[in-house]
Amino acid sequence: MTPNINQRMVKNMNNTHIYNQERNWVLAIVLTSYLMIVLDISIVITGLPNIQRGLGFSPVALSWIQNAYLLCFGGFLLLGARAGDLLGRKRMLLTGLALFTAASLAVGLAQTSAWLIGARAVQGIGAAIIAPSVLALISTTFSEGKERTRALAYYSMVAGAGSGLGLVLGGYFAEQISWRIGFLMNVPIGRALIASAIRIVRESELHTGDLDVFGALTSTLGMVCLVFGIVHAADSGWTSPQTLASVASGVVLLGIFVSIESRAGQPIMPLHLFASRQRSGAYVARMLFLGGMVSFFYFTTQYLQNVLGYTPFQAGLAFLPMSIMTFIAAMLVPGFTCRFGNARILSVALALTAIGLLWLSAAGDHARFAFDIALPMAVVGLGNGLSLGPLTVAGVAGVADRDQGSASGVVNVFHQLGGSLGL
């Protein structure tokens, strides 16, 4: 009997080891996928002057390199998220990766401004499919509690540090080689991710039902109009007729969308997700937090280059204190969460972020790097790394597996809205 018991114990241990290895590989694949789309939000910023000179962009048209990406990313999120629930999250991850990789190739080869903006829009649609699939796969692969908290801490580390890394890489490529490299490198990475995901990622449980066509249509059009109005306001102001018409159309369409969802048998965005005060608070907090952080990246980059005279690469390197502290803080989140809970960590994290931003806002045209830039950036990075994990955990807490895609979509919608509105 004893040998048989020992054999079973060894077999169970081996199975557990294989299962954990498989989960780690899944986590590596989805986080690398997410890193790729995060990098492409920021990697273009430090290269914008070179892109403008190379392809003859007007100042207004230049802003649409970023706006086209954000518009489609935000507009198609809910549709991409619900499609994952119904059609399978692995299938949608592969679809998003294929679309994003092909669009990256098109961006890297672009010869005209229209070509580049169009390809960036397709990239945004690919990102809108990838982002909720990544978060949903993490939530369904790792059980709620310590395991999921740790996995989401890595996710937050990628989200926070990836933006800073994108600025460094974008600046280096634009200055030393070509801004096109930042997009062309997605092609081999994307192909490797697709091949790995086919072999390793398991398909999620498929849920039968209708796609809620009217809900998908009104949510997508409503988000596109709302995000378009927000980004258009940056060029033309909030009193512009186009801005007002676009925002009003977005609000009306999203109101119709909510009405449809309240009566739909299988809604694209189940309204019961907002029944939890914790989740609803996390969504709003995420929107406000990203409003500050995206503005921080955008305007600090302009300040470093246009006021202090940094080169694109030097400007990217200046963000390293923030990126390093984000990485370190995100690694500490699981342990802190067990000891202090999400709410206390968030309170401290948001306070640190506010202190760092206030400190950085005092920098003038003769700023000292160590005291006026590096130290406040380190404080911002500490707050950033401690904030995103608890916000993400709270945003998907208590959600059934069948709704993880929708919940992930809502998290990303508030993420994108915050970034667009803040900027």
PELIN-V298482 format. One line per field, one symbol per residue. ss: DSSP state (H for helix, E for strand, - for the rest). Layout:
ss = ???
This chain:
ss = -HHHHHHHHHHHHHHHHHHHHHHHHHHHHHHHHHHHHHHHHH--HHHHHHHHHHH---HHHHHHHHHHHHHHHHH-HHHHHHHHHHH-HHHHHHHHHHHHHHHHHHHH----HHHHHHHHHHHHHHHHHHHHHHHHHHHHH----HHHHHHHHHHHHHHHHHHHHHHHHHHHHHHH----HHHHHHHHHHHHHHHHHHHH------------HHHHHHHHHHHHHHHHHHHHHHHH----HHHHHHHHHHHHHHHHHHHHHHH-------HHHH--HHHHHHHHHHHHHHHHHHHHHHHHHHHHHHH----HHHHHHH-HHHHHHHHHHHHHHHHHHHHH-HHHHHHHHHHHHHHHHHHHH-------HHHHHHHHHHHHHHHHHHHHHHHHHHHH----HHHHHHHHHHHHHHHHHHHHHH-
